[in-house]
Amino acid sequence: MGDEWLNDLMICYNEKEIFRKIGNEKIKKRFEEMKNRRILLPKKLMIASSDE
């Protein structure tokens, strides 16, 4: 097990914890404000999540 792999794993774990606290609508709004898109995201976004 290399250090790089473990580091990547820890980053993913920490980001998962951070993004659980942020609502989907805020994430969608931020994404759309970053750059003009060809199409907008749908109003109701279905996101599958798992509590592993």
N, CA, C and O atoms as a Maestro MAE file, in Angstrom:
{
 s_m_m2io_version
 :::
 2.0.0
}

f_m_ct {
 s_m_title
 :::
 protein
 m_atom[208] {
  # First column is atom index #
  i_m_mmod_type
  r_m_x_coord
  r_m_y_coord
  r_m_z_coord
  i_m_residue_number
  s_m_chain_name
  s_m_pdb_residue_name
  s_m_pdb_atom_name
  i_m_atomic_number
  :::
  1 25 0.861 -1.169 0.000 1 A "MET " " N  " 7
  2 3 0.000 0.000 0.000 1 A "MET " " CA " 6
  3 2 0.905 1.230 0.000 1 A "MET " " C  " 6
  4 15 1.695 1.429 0.923 1 A "MET " " O  " 8
  5 25 0.784 2.048 -1.039 2 A "GLY " " N  " 7
  6 3 1.627 3.224 -1.156 2 A "GLY " " CA " 6
  7 2 1.029 4.435 -0.457 2 A "GLY " " C  " 6
  8 15 -0.173 4.489 -0.194 2 A "GLY " " O  " 8
  9 25 1.881 5.396 -0.164 3 A "ASP " " N  " 7
  10 3 1.429 6.621 0.496 3 A "ASP " " CA " 6
  11 2 0.457 7.412 -0.373 3 A "ASP " " C  " 6
  12 15 -0.496 8.002 0.137 3 A "ASP " " O  " 8
  13 25 0.693 7.425 -1.672 4 A "GLU " " N  " 7
  14 3 -0.176 8.184 -2.576 4 A "GLU " " CA " 6
  15 2 -1.594 7.619 -2.555 4 A "GLU " " C  " 6
  16 15 -2.562 8.378 -2.521 4 A "GLU " " O  " 8
  17 25 -1.721 6.305 -2.575 5 A "TRP " " N  " 7
  18 3 -3.044 5.670 -2.541 5 A "TRP " " CA " 6
  19 2 -3.770 6.012 -1.243 5 A "TRP " " C  " 6
  20 15 -4.954 6.352 -1.257 5 A "TRP " " O  " 8
  21 25 -3.059 5.923 -0.128 6 A "LEU " " N  " 7
  22 3 -3.666 6.225 1.169 6 A "LEU " " CA " 6
  23 2 -4.073 7.692 1.242 6 A "LEU " " C  " 6
  24 15 -5.135 8.016 1.772 6 A "LEU " " O  " 8
  25 25 -3.240 8.573 0.718 7 A "ASN " " N  " 7
  26 3 -3.559 9.998 0.704 7 A "ASN " " CA " 6
  27 2 -4.826 10.254 -0.109 7 A "ASN " " C  " 6
  28 15 -5.698 11.001 0.334 7 A "ASN " " O  " 8
  29 25 -4.939 9.648 -1.285 8 A "ASP " " N  " 7
  30 3 -6.133 9.808 -2.115 8 A "ASP " " CA " 6
  31 2 -7.369 9.284 -1.401 8 A "ASP " " C  " 6
  32 15 -8.439 9.885 -1.495 8 A "ASP " " O  " 8
  33 25 -7.237 8.198 -0.704 9 A "LEU " " N  " 7
  34 3 -8.354 7.617 0.033 9 A "LEU " " CA " 6
  35 2 -8.823 8.559 1.135 9 A "LEU " " C  " 6
  36 15 -10.027 8.733 1.325 9 A "LEU " " O  " 8
  37 25 -7.896 9.166 1.861 10 A "MET " " N  " 7
  38 3 -8.244 10.094 2.938 10 A "MET " " CA " 6
  39 2 -8.928 11.340 2.387 10 A "MET " " C  " 6
  40 15 -9.871 11.846 2.996 10 A "MET " " O  " 8
  41 25 -8.465 11.842 1.243 11 A "ILE " " N  " 7
  42 3 -9.090 13.016 0.640 11 A "ILE " " CA " 6
  43 2 -10.538 12.706 0.285 11 A "ILE " " C  " 6
  44 15 -11.428 13.507 0.573 11 A "ILE " " O  " 8
  45 25 -10.784 11.562 -0.331 12 A "CYS " " N  " 7
  46 3 -12.151 11.170 -0.697 12 A "CYS " " CA " 6
  47 2 -13.026 11.044 0.538 12 A "CYS " " C  " 6
  48 15 -14.180 11.472 0.516 12 A "CYS " " O  " 8
  49 25 -12.515 10.477 1.596 13 A "TYR " " N  " 7
  50 3 -13.290 10.305 2.823 13 A "TYR " " CA " 6
  51 2 -13.651 11.661 3.415 13 A "TYR " " C  " 6
  52 15 -14.797 11.881 3.805 13 A "TYR " " O  " 8
  53 25 -12.680 12.576 3.485 14 A "ASN " " N  " 7
  54 3 -12.932 13.901 4.056 14 A "ASN " " CA " 6
  55 2 -13.918 14.695 3.212 14 A "ASN " " C  " 6
  56 15 -14.796 15.364 3.757 14 A "ASN " " O  " 8
  57 25 -13.788 14.634 1.890 15 A "GLU " " N  " 7
  58 3 -14.719 15.343 1.021 15 A "GLU " " CA " 6
  59 2 -16.132 14.802 1.184 15 A "GLU " " C  " 6
  60 15 -17.096 15.567 1.137 15 A "GLU " " O  " 8
  61 25 -16.264 13.512 1.372 16 A "LYS " " N  " 7
  62 3 -17.576 12.893 1.561 16 A "LYS " " CA " 6
  63 2 -18.250 13.479 2.803 16 A "LYS " " C  " 6
  64 15 -19.443 13.785 2.779 16 A "LYS " " O  " 8
  65 25 -17.499 13.633 3.869 17 A "GLU " " N  " 7
  66 3 -18.044 14.192 5.106 17 A "GLU " " CA " 6
  67 2 -18.424 15.662 4.932 17 A "GLU " " C  " 6
  68 15 -19.441 16.108 5.463 17 A "GLU " " O  " 8
  69 25 -17.621 16.405 4.198 18 A "ILE " " N  " 7
  70 3 -17.899 17.827 3.974 18 A "ILE " " CA " 6
  71 2 -19.161 17.995 3.138 18 A "ILE " " C  " 6
  72 15 -20.036 18.788 3.485 18 A "ILE " " O  " 8
  73 25 -19.260 17.249 2.033 19 A "PHE " " N  " 7
  74 3 -20.380 17.427 1.123 19 A "PHE " " CA " 6
  75 2 -21.687 16.876 1.663 19 A "PHE " " C  " 6
  76 15 -22.746 17.217 1.136 19 A "PHE " " O  " 8
  77 25 -21.660 16.059 2.668 20 A "ARG " " N  " 7
  78 3 -22.917 15.605 3.293 20 A "ARG " " CA " 6
  79 2 -23.637 16.769 3.955 20 A "ARG " " C  " 6
  80 15 -24.861 16.754 4.083 20 A "ARG " " O  " 8
  81 25 -22.878 17.782 4.376 21 A "LYS " " N  " 7
  82 3 -23.451 18.918 5.102 21 A "LYS " " CA " 6
  83 2 -23.990 20.000 4.171 21 A "LYS " " C  " 6
  84 15 -24.644 20.936 4.631 21 A "LYS " " O  " 8
  85 25 -23.727 19.888 2.876 22 A "ILE " " N  " 7
  86 3 -24.139 20.910 1.917 22 A "ILE " " CA " 6
  87 2 -25.314 20.379 1.104 22 A "ILE " " C  " 6
  88 15 -25.277 19.259 0.593 22 A "ILE " " O  " 8
  89 25 -26.343 21.189 0.994 23 A "GLY " " N  " 7
  90 3 -27.541 20.784 0.253 23 A "GLY " " CA " 6
  91 2 -27.300 20.699 -1.244 23 A "GLY " " C  " 6
  92 15 -26.443 21.396 -1.787 23 A "GLY " " O  " 8
  93 25 -28.058 19.843 -1.903 24 A "ASN " " N  " 7
  94 3 -27.926 19.648 -3.347 24 A "ASN " " CA " 6
  95 2 -28.190 20.927 -4.128 24 A "ASN " " C  " 6
  96 15 -27.529 21.189 -5.133 24 A "ASN " " O  " 8
  97 25 -29.151 21.726 -3.674 25 A "GLU " " N  " 7
  98 3 -29.474 22.962 -4.390 25 A "GLU " " CA " 6
  99 2 -28.301 23.937 -4.362 25 A "GLU " " C  " 6
  100 15 -28.042 24.613 -5.357 25 A "GLU " " O  " 8
  101 25 -27.595 24.020 -3.251 26 A "LYS " " N  " 7
  102 3 -26.424 24.896 -3.167 26 A "LYS " " CA " 6
  103 2 -25.317 24.418 -4.095 26 A "LYS " " C  " 6
  104 15 -24.638 25.232 -4.720 26 A "LYS " " O  " 8
  105 25 -25.134 23.128 -4.186 27 A "ILE " " N  " 7
  106 3 -24.109 22.567 -5.075 27 A "ILE " " CA " 6
  107 2 -24.473 22.854 -6.524 27 A "ILE " " C  " 6
  108 15 -23.615 23.263 -7.305 27 A "ILE " " O  " 8
  109 25 -25.743 22.644 -6.897 28 A "LYS " " N  " 7
  110 3 -26.191 22.923 -8.258 28 A "LYS " " CA " 6
  111 2 -25.995 24.392 -8.612 28 A "LYS " " C  " 6
  112 15 -25.505 24.712 -9.695 28 A "LYS " " O  " 8
  113 25 -26.377 25.282 -7.703 29 A "LYS " " N  " 7
  114 3 -26.257 26.718 -7.955 29 A "LYS " " CA " 6
  115 2 -24.796 27.111 -8.153 29 A "LYS " " C  " 6
  116 15 -24.474 27.865 -9.071 29 A "LYS " " O  " 8
  117 25 -23.927 26.613 -7.308 30 A "ARG " " N  " 7
  118 3 -22.495 26.931 -7.418 30 A "ARG " " CA " 6
  119 2 -21.934 26.416 -8.742 30 A "ARG " " C  " 6
  120 15 -21.166 27.116 -9.401 30 A "ARG " " O  " 8
  121 25 -22.304 25.222 -9.128 31 A "PHE " " N  " 7
  122 3 -21.843 24.637 -10.380 31 A "PHE " " CA " 6
  123 2 -22.279 25.492 -11.570 31 A "PHE " " C  " 6
  124 15 -21.486 25.759 -12.474 31 A "PHE " " O  " 8
  125 25 -23.534 25.917 -11.564 32 A "GLU " " N  " 7
  126 3 -24.044 26.718 -12.670 32 A "GLU " " CA " 6
  127 2 -23.419 28.108 -12.708 32 A "GLU " " C  " 6
  128 15 -23.297 28.694 -13.784 32 A "GLU " " O  " 8
  129 25 -23.017 28.653 -11.550 33 A "GLU " " N  " 7
  130 3 -22.407 29.978 -11.502 33 A "GLU " " CA " 6
  131 2 -20.938 29.965 -11.926 33 A "GLU " " C  " 6
  132 15 -20.374 31.017 -12.227 33 A "GLU " " O  " 8
  133 25 -20.324 28.805 -11.951 34 A "MET " " N  " 7
  134 3 -18.909 28.723 -12.298 34 A "MET " " CA " 6
  135 2 -18.659 29.111 -13.752 34 A "MET " " C  " 6
  136 15 -17.653 29.752 -14.055 34 A "MET " " O  " 8
  137 25 -19.558 28.733 -14.649 35 A "LYS " " N  " 7
  138 3 -19.355 28.941 -16.078 35 A "LYS " " CA " 6
  139 2 -20.690 28.773 -16.793 35 A "LYS " " C  " 6
  140 15 -21.540 27.996 -16.359 35 A "LYS " " O  " 8
  141 25 -20.868 29.496 -17.875 36 A "ASN " " N  " 7
  142 3 -22.077 29.305 -18.676 36 A "ASN " " CA " 6
  143 2 -22.067 27.908 -19.275 36 A "ASN " " C  " 6
  144 15 -21.039 27.431 -19.757 36 A "ASN " " O  " 8
  145 25 -23.210 27.266 -19.238 37 A "ARG " " N  " 7
  146 3 -23.347 25.903 -19.747 37 A "ARG " " CA " 6
  147 2 -24.245 25.899 -20.971 37 A "ARG " " C  " 6
  148 15 -25.024 26.829 -21.178 37 A "ARG " " O  " 8
  149 25 -24.138 24.868 -21.772 38 A "ARG " " N  " 7
  150 3 -25.023 24.725 -22.935 38 A "ARG " " CA " 6
  151 2 -26.464 24.541 -22.498 38 A "ARG " " C  " 6
  152 15 -27.388 25.074 -23.113 38 A "ARG " " O  " 8
  153 25 -26.643 23.778 -21.427 39 A "ILE " " N  " 7
  154 3 -27.979 23.566 -20.877 39 A "ILE " " CA " 6
  155 2 -27.901 23.724 -19.366 39 A "ILE " " C  " 6
  156 15 -26.836 23.565 -18.771 39 A "ILE " " O  " 8
  157 25 -29.021 24.033 -18.759 40 A "LEU " " N  " 7
  158 3 -29.077 24.120 -17.307 40 A "LEU " " CA " 6
  159 2 -29.371 22.741 -16.728 40 A "LEU " " C  " 6
  160 15 -29.910 21.869 -17.408 40 A "LEU " " O  " 8
  161 25 -29.016 22.565 -15.491 41 A "LEU " " N  " 7
  162 3 -29.346 21.315 -14.814 41 A "LEU " " CA " 6
  163 2 -30.852 21.250 -14.609 41 A "LEU " " C  " 6
  164 15 -31.501 22.286 -14.470 41 A "LEU " " O  " 8
  165 25 -31.413 20.056 -14.589 42 A "PRO " " N  " 7
  166 3 -32.857 19.941 -14.359 42 A "PRO " " CA " 6
  167 2 -33.230 20.488 -12.984 42 A "PRO " " C  " 6
  168 15 -32.428 20.450 -12.051 42 A "PRO " " O  " 8
  169 25 -34.455 20.995 -12.870 43 A "LYS " " N  " 7
  170 3 -34.914 21.565 -11.599 43 A "LYS " " CA " 6
  171 2 -34.896 20.529 -10.484 43 A "LYS " " C  " 6
  172 15 -34.459 20.820 -9.371 43 A "LYS " " O  " 8
  173 25 -35.367 19.328 -10.776 44 A "LYS " " N  " 7
  174 3 -35.342 18.257 -9.774 44 A "LYS " " CA " 6
  175 2 -34.244 17.295 -10.156 44 A "LYS " " C  " 6
  176 15 -34.330 16.602 -11.169 44 A "LYS " " O  " 8
  177 25 -33.229 17.260 -9.350 45 A "LEU " " N  " 7
  178 3 -32.081 16.408 -9.623 45 A "LEU " " CA " 6
  179 2 -32.162 15.176 -8.734 45 A "LEU " " C  " 6
  180 15 -32.164 15.281 -7.508 45 A "LEU " " O  " 8
  181 25 -32.230 14.022 -9.357 46 A "MET " " N  " 7
  182 3 -32.282 12.772 -8.616 46 A "MET " " CA " 6
  183 2 -30.855 12.299 -8.374 46 A "MET " " C  " 6
  184 15 -30.107 12.047 -9.318 46 A "MET " " O  " 8
  185 25 -30.489 12.180 -7.119 47 A "ILE " " N  " 7
  186 3 -29.141 11.756 -6.763 47 A "ILE " " CA " 6
  187 2 -29.239 10.506 -5.907 47 A "ILE " " C  " 6
  188 15 -29.941 10.475 -4.896 47 A "ILE " " O  " 8
  189 25 -28.533 9.492 -6.326 48 A "ALA " " N  " 7
  190 3 -28.479 8.260 -5.540 48 A "ALA " " CA " 6
  191 2 -27.355 8.395 -4.532 48 A "ALA " " C  " 6
  192 15 -26.246 8.799 -4.883 48 A "ALA " " O  " 8
  193 25 -27.628 8.066 -3.305 49 A "SER " " N  " 7
  194 3 -26.585 8.120 -2.292 49 A "SER " " CA " 6
  195 2 -26.651 6.862 -1.448 49 A "SER " " C  " 6
  196 15 -27.686 6.204 -1.343 49 A "SER " " O  " 8
  197 25 -25.530 6.557 -0.861 50 A "SER " " N  " 7
  198 3 -25.477 5.399 0.025 50 A "SER " " CA " 6
  199 2 -24.795 5.815 1.308 50 A "SER " " C  " 6
  200 15 -23.863 6.620 1.294 50 A "SER " " O  " 8
  201 25 -25.244 5.286 2.381 51 A "ASP " " N  " 7
  202 3 -24.655 5.572 3.693 51 A "ASP " " CA " 6
  203 2 -23.769 4.412 4.090 51 A "ASP " " C  " 6
  204 15 -24.149 3.558 4.891 51 A "ASP " " O  " 8
  205 25 -22.581 4.400 3.515 52 A "GLU " " N  " 7
  206 3 -21.656 3.300 3.790 52 A "GLU " " CA " 6
  207 2 -20.807 3.620 4.984 52 A "GLU " " C  " 6
  208 15 -19.962 2.814 5.375 52 A "GLU " " O  " 8
  :::
 }
 m_bond[207] {
  # First column is bond index #
  i_m_from
  i_m_to
  i_m_order
  :::
  1 1 2 1
  2 2 3 1
  3 3 4 2
  4 3 5 1
  5 5 6 1
  6 6 7 1
  7 7 8 2
  8 7 9 1
  9 9 10 1
  10 10 11 1
  11 11 12 2
  12 11 13 1
  13 13 14 1
  14 14 15 1
  15 15 16 2
  16 15 17 1
  17 17 18 1
  18 18 19 1
  19 19 20 2
  20 19 21 1
  21 21 22 1
  22 22 23 1
  23 23 24 2
  24 23 25 1
  25 25 26 1
  26 26 27 1
  27 27 28 2
  28 27 29 1
  29 29 30 1
  30 30 31 1
  31 31 32 2
  32 31 33 1
  33 33 34 1
  34 34 35 1
  35 35 36 2
  36 35 37 1
  37 37 38 1
  38 38 39 1
  39 39 40 2
  40 39 41 1
  41 41 42 1
  42 42 43 1
  43 43 44 2
  44 43 45 1
  45 45 46 1
  46 46 47 1
  47 47 48 2
  48 47 49 1
  49 49 50 1
  50 50 51 1
  51 51 52 2
  52 51 53 1
  53 53 54 1
  54 54 55 1
  55 55 56 2
  56 55 57 1
  57 57 58 1
  58 58 59 1
  59 59 60 2
  60 59 61 1
  61 61 62 1
  62 62 63 1
  63 63 64 2
  64 63 65 1
  65 65 66 1
  66 66 67 1
  67 67 68 2
  68 67 69 1
  69 69 70 1
  70 70 71 1
  71 71 72 2
  72 71 73 1
  73 73 74 1
  74 74 75 1
  75 75 76 2
  76 75 77 1
  77 77 78 1
  78 78 79 1
  79 79 80 2
  80 79 81 1
  81 81 82 1
  82 82 83 1
  83 83 84 2
  84 83 85 1
  85 85 86 1
  86 86 87 1
  87 87 88 2
  88 87 89 1
  89 89 90 1
  90 90 91 1
  91 91 92 2
  92 91 93 1
  93 93 94 1
  94 94 95 1
  95 95 96 2
  96 95 97 1
  97 97 98 1
  98 98 99 1
  99 99 100 2
  100 99 101 1
  101 101 102 1
  102 102 103 1
  103 103 104 2
  104 103 105 1
  105 105 106 1
  106 106 107 1
  107 107 108 2
  108 107 109 1
  109 109 110 1
  110 110 111 1
  111 111 112 2
  112 111 113 1
  113 113 114 1
  114 114 115 1
  115 115 116 2
  116 115 117 1
  117 117 118 1
  118 118 119 1
  119 119 120 2
  120 119 121 1
  121 121 122 1
  122 122 123 1
  123 123 124 2
  124 123 125 1
  125 125 126 1
  126 126 127 1
  127 127 128 2
  128 127 129 1
  129 129 130 1
  130 130 131 1
  131 131 132 2
  132 131 133 1
  133 133 134 1
  134 134 135 1
  135 135 136 2
  136 135 137 1
  137 137 138 1
  138 138 139 1
  139 139 140 2
  140 139 141 1
  141 141 142 1
  142 142 143 1
  143 143 144 2
  144 143 145 1
  145 145 146 1
  146 146 147 1
  147 147 148 2
  148 147 149 1
  149 149 150 1
  150 150 151 1
  151 151 152 2
  152 151 153 1
  153 153 154 1
  154 154 155 1
  155 155 156 2
  156 155 157 1
  157 157 158 1
  158 158 159 1
  159 159 160 2
  160 159 161 1
  161 161 162 1
  162 162 163 1
  163 163 164 2
  164 163 165 1
  165 165 166 1
  166 166 167 1
  167 167 168 2
  168 167 169 1
  169 169 170 1
  170 170 171 1
  171 171 172 2
  172 171 173 1
  173 173 174 1
  174 174 175 1
  175 175 176 2
  176 175 177 1
  177 177 178 1
  178 178 179 1
  179 179 180 2
  180 179 181 1
  181 181 182 1
  182 182 183 1
  183 183 184 2
  184 183 185 1
  185 185 186 1
  186 186 187 1
  187 187 188 2
  188 187 189 1
  189 189 190 1
  190 190 191 1
  191 191 192 2
  192 191 193 1
  193 193 194 1
  194 194 195 1
  195 195 196 2
  196 195 197 1
  197 197 198 1
  198 198 199 1
  199 199 200 2
  200 199 201 1
  201 201 202 1
  202 202 203 1
  203 203 204 2
  204 203 205 1
  205 205 206 1
  206 206 207 1
  207 207 208 2
  :::
 }
}
